[in-house]
Amino acid sequence: MEKVTLQNPDEIFQFLADVSLRGGDVAPESLLDLVLEEGFTEPIYLNASGEDPQAFYQGKPNAWAVYQIREWKRVMTISRGAGQERRVQITETP
């Protein structure tokens, strides 16, 4: 998949709703569910890159492997490397 960068909250929410993850401990029906569960209600930036065969975009496999979602000073990173479990990390930036 080609790298995606979005900076419009409505576009970010639509994109996240179209992504689903399977396999491992982190496997929400849609990525939007996970992001909202973590309290990210006003995302201002999204970056998606890499390729994960257990990630699906609009039902098609091999979506992105790394997602970074920024909401003001907080950044949520969802990532999965080849042969590794998916990780979710939330950090605060200065």
Secondary structure as GFF3:
##gff-version 3
##sequence-region A 1 94
A	DSSP	beta_strand	4	6	.	.	.	ID=ss1
A	DSSP	alpha_helix	9	17	.	.	.	ID=ss2
A	DSSP	beta_strand	19	21	.	.	.	ID=ss3
A	DSSP	alpha_helix	31	37	.	.	.	ID=ss4
A	DSSP	beta_strand	45	49	.	.	.	ID=ss5
A	DSSP	beta_strand	52	57	.	.	.	ID=ss6
A	DSSP	beta_strand	60	63	.	.	.	ID=ss7
A	DSSP	beta_strand	66	71	.	.	.	ID=ss8
A	DSSP	beta_strand	74	79	.	.	.	ID=ss9
A	DSSP	beta_strand	87	92	.	.	.	ID=ss10
###
